[in-house]
Amino acid sequence: MAGIHFQTVRKIFGKTTVIKDISLEIKDGEFMVLLGPSGCGKTTMLRCLAGLEHVDGGKVFIGDRDVTDLAPRDRKIAMVFQSYAVFPHLTVFDNIAFGLQMQNRPKDEIKRRVDQGAELLQLTDYLKRYPAQLSGGQRQRVAVARAIVMEAAVLLMDEPLSNLDALLRMQMRAELKRLHSEIKATTIYVTHDQIEALSLGDRIAVMQSGDIVQCDVPMNIYDYPASTFIGGFIGTPPMNFLKGTVRSENGSSIVAVGESKISPSAKLSSALATKSGQSILLGIRPENLALVAAQQPNTIRAHVLVVEPLGSHKLLTMKIGDELAKVSVAPDQPVGPNDDVWLHFDADKIRWMDVANGQAILA
């Protein structure tokens, strides 16, 4: 296995720079997820690593090898694409064995590796079948098995689950996580699905407009987004953002949101002191808001517009002043449309963002 190093990598298509001097270290055996919306450059990053695109600046390393100018076949990588890319005229066995056969490996080695890969992906009973006789999830497992039997230094996956339905995606996420724990291959996984990213990645690199805007372990990105873009992109539903005004009161900083006052946590109070009189964004996840019976510190008045029962919880759409917010409450919470309620903010869960640039304000 091998780690990966992108060293100020740049990629230009025509007059558009789609990768902007990105540097990224991926550890040996790590499962790294590249996450972002369409057009952010995540697939281009993967293709630059695979050698399918030539970089216009910087270098790419796999382990200690500079592979920037090497052909894809010389990089010791395996790739799983968004489409299944299985050969309809070949059996499952021959589909999995295809890469090994192209390398003219001995027949006994091919059989051993295919059998191992099929066992890992639970395909042993399907080796004599053809792709038309398989479900979508089984075909995707064939594509993954074909990649892992190559025993490559790096495994690349480009949105491999996007063609599956919701239940199959959930099942395949669990399969991929189990598989990685067994083969321990250095893996880069590209997706626009933040649920996949949070559930699969050892770390997530969030991309926007050709740059990495935050790279951290999943829960740090979820709990401590570096910007409004990240808070709004990750989370279902996304983080709420309410506009307030910083004020100084009795020597401490408070934030006025409408007619209510929200007190920041102690560690952020000093950072907000320099912004007295300025507007600020209050970011908070829907599950970190609670309905309370009466006004108390760190509460705000809200009007319920919509109630969505979702089984494990209710999702409320509320109006706070002129802005909308989502709130997640227990399924037995007695609340209905047109109710006026009090919302309590957990000060430790609030993320304060700069109005001008959307960046998090850190103490």
N, C-alpha and C positions, 0 to 999 in steps of 0.2 A: 504494500500500500504506500501512498505518498501524500504529502500535503500539497497545497496549491498556493501560488502567489501571483496575483495580478499586480504588476508594478507600473503605475501611472499609465494604464492602458487607455488608448483613445481609438475610436472608430468613427469614420466620417462616410456618409453616403451623400454624394453630390456636394451640396453646400451645407448640409445638416450634420452637426456633430451629435451622434446618437449615444456615444460613450465618452464621458468627459473626464479623462485622466483619472480613472478609478484605480485605487490601490486597495487590495483586499487579501488578507491571509486566511487560509482555510486549513485547519489542522488535519494531520493524518488520522483517518477514520471518522472524521466529523461529518454530520449530516447538516449541510448548509442549504437554506432555502433562500432563493432570490424571489422576492415578492414585490409586486407593483401592478399598476393598471396597464392596459394595452398601450404599447408605444413607449414604455419607459426605458427600454433597452435591456431587459433581463434575458430574453432569448438571444439577443446579439452577444451578450456576455458569454453565454453558454457556447455559442457557435465560434466565438473567438478562442475559447479554451479548446474546443474540439478540433480547431484547424479548418473549419468550414468557412470562416471569414478571416481575411488577413488584417491584422491590426495596423493602424496608421500611426501609432506611437506607443511607446512603452514595451514591456516584455511580459511574457507568460512563462511561469515555471511550474513544472510538476516534479515534486521532490527537489533534487538538486539540478535537474536538467532544464536548460533553457529550451523550451519547445516552440518558441515564437515563430520560427521559420520551418518547423518540421511539418511533413504531410500528416494528415489525420491517422493513417495506418501506423505511423511511427510514434504516436503519443501514448500508446498503451491505455486507451480509453474505451469505454463501451457506452452506447447511448440508447435511450428509450424515447421514442417520439410520441407526439400527441395522438397520431393515428396508430393503429395497431401495427401496421406494416408487416403483417404476416403473409406468407405465400399461400394462396388458396389451394394450389395443386400439390402441396407438400403436407405430409402428416405432421402432427405436433412434434414427434421425435425429430424429424428432418428440419422443421423450422428452428427448433432449439439448437440443433447441431450445425446449422448453416455456416456460421462464422468459423467454427472449428474445421469444417470440411474445406472451406476456402483456404485455410492455412495448412491443409494436407496433414492434419494430425493423425496419428495412428488410430485405427478403428476401436481398439480396446480403450484408449484414452477418451475418445469421443463418447463411447457408450457410458463410461464411468462418470464423466462430467455431466452428460445429459441426465443420467439417472439421479445424480446428486441434485442438480438444478430442479428437476421435476419433483423430487421429494420435498425440497424447500418450498416450492410454490404449489404443492398439493395437486400436481398434474400427472402423477404416476399412472392413474387409471385411464388417462386420455391420450397416451403417447401414440396410439395407433389411429386416432381419429383425425379428421381434417377440420380446418378452421370453421367451415360452414356448419359443423356439428357441435360447435361450442357456443357458449353465451359470450356476451361482450366482456364480462369480467374475466372469463377463462382465457379469451384471446389476449387480453392485456397481460395476464400472468405469463402467457407464452412469450410475449415480447420481453418481459422482465427476465424470464428464465434465459432467453437467448443472450441477453446482455451479461448476466452474472456468470454463465459458464465460461466466458472468455477470460475470467480471472484477471480483469484489467486493473490497473492501478487506480483508476478513477471511473466512477459510474455517474453518467449524466442523464437527467430525466427532464424532458421538456413537456410540462403539463400532461403527464401520462394518464390522468384520471378524468380529464375534462369531457370525454365522450361518454362517460358512464352516468347512469342515473344516480339519484341521491343515495339510495341504499347500497348500491354497489361501490360507490365512492367511499362510503363509510367503512365497508368491509375491506376494501383495498388499502385504505389508510392503515388499518390495523395490520394487514399483511405486510405492507412495506416497512412498518416500524419493527415488526418481529423479524423480518428478513435482514434489516440493517443490523440489528443486535446480534445476528448470527454470523453474517459474512464480514461485518465491520469494514466495509469498503468506504473510502472517501467518496461522499455523494454530494452532488449539487443538483438541487431540485427547483425547477422554475414553475411558478404558479401565480395566478392572479387571485386565487381563493385563499382568503386570510384564515379560514378554518383549517385548511390543509397545512398552512404554514405554522400555525400555532400548535397543531397536534403532532407534526412530524419533525420539525427542525430542532437540532441542538442549538443553533443560532439562526436568526433571520436577518437578512440584509434587505431593508426596504428601499426600493428604488423609485425615483421620480425624475423625469426629464433627463435621463442619461447619467444620473448621479446616485450614489448611495447616501440617503439622508439619515439613516439610523441603522446600526448593526449591533444586535445584542441578543441575549437569550429571550425566548418568547414572552415570558411573563413580565420582564422588564419593559419590553416594547409595549405590551398591553397596558401595564400600570403607569408607566412613565414615558408616554409618547413625547418625542422631541419637538413636535410641531402639531399644528391643527390638522395638517394634511394626514399625518400618521394616525392621530386620534380619530379622525373622521373615516379613514380607510379601514382601520382594523377595529373589529367589534361588530356584533350583530345584535341589536342595532348599534350604530356608532356612538362615540362620545358626544354628549351634549355640550354646546358652547353658548354661554350667556354673557352679554356685555355688562360690565359694571364700571364703577368709578372708584379709584383709590382715594381714601380720605384718612386723615390723621385724627384720632380721637383718644384723649387721655393718654397721650404718649405712645399709642399703639396704632398700627395700620388696620383699617377695616375696608371692606369693599361694599359699596352701596349698589344693590341690584334692585332697581325700582324703589319701593319704599322700605325694603328690608336691608339688613346689615349682615354681611358674612365675614367672620373672622378667619384669617389665614392661620395655618399652623405656625407654631413658634419659629421653626427653622426657616420659614419664608417671610416672616414679618419684616425683617431687616431689609430684604431685597425689595419689598414693596414700598418701604419707607421713602426710597428715592423717586418713586413714581406718584407721589401725592398729587392729586388733582387730575391725573391722567386716566384715560380709559384703559380697561384691561379685560381680557377674556377669561371667564371661569369655565374650565372644562371638567366634566364629571360623567362617569359611566352611569347608565340607567339603573344598574343594580346597586349603586352607592347612594341613591336617593331613597328616603323612607317617608311614608305618610305618617303624620302625627296628628293627635286630636286637637292640639291647640298651639298657638304661637309660643316659641321658645327660642333660645339663642340659635343662630344659624338656620333659621327657617324662613320660608318665603311663601307667599300666597300663590296658588295656581288654580287654573280652571280646567277640569277634565273635558276633553273633546271626544275621544274615542277610547273604548275598552276592547282589547283583543284577548280573549281567553286562549292560551296556548298550551294547556295541559299542565305542565310543571310550574307555570307562572302566568300572570296577566301582564300584558304590555299596554301601558297607558300613554296616549298622546295628550299632552297638556299644553295649555297656553300660559306662559309666564310673562306678564306685560305684553309686549308686542312680538315675543319670540316663542317658538315651539320647542318642546323638549319631550323626550321619551323617558318613561319610568317603568322599571320592572318590579312587580309586587307579588306577594304570595297568591296562589289561585283562589284562596278563600277570603281574600281582602274585600270587605264590603264597600265597593266604590262603583259608581256608574257614570255615564255621560252626563254632563252639565253640573256635576258636583263641584263645589268650591272646597279646596283642601289646603292643608299646610304641608309643605315639603321640608324635610330636614336634610341638610348637607353635612356629610362627614368631612370635617376640615382636613383630615389626613389623606383623603382620597381626591381632593380637588387639585387639578393641575392648572396653574396660572400661565396664561399665554399672552405674548405681546400682540396688541391689535395690529400694529403696522406690518410686522413680518410673519406673524403666526408662530414664532419660535417660543419654546418653553422658557419661563423665567426660573432660573435655578438659584438657590440660596448659596 
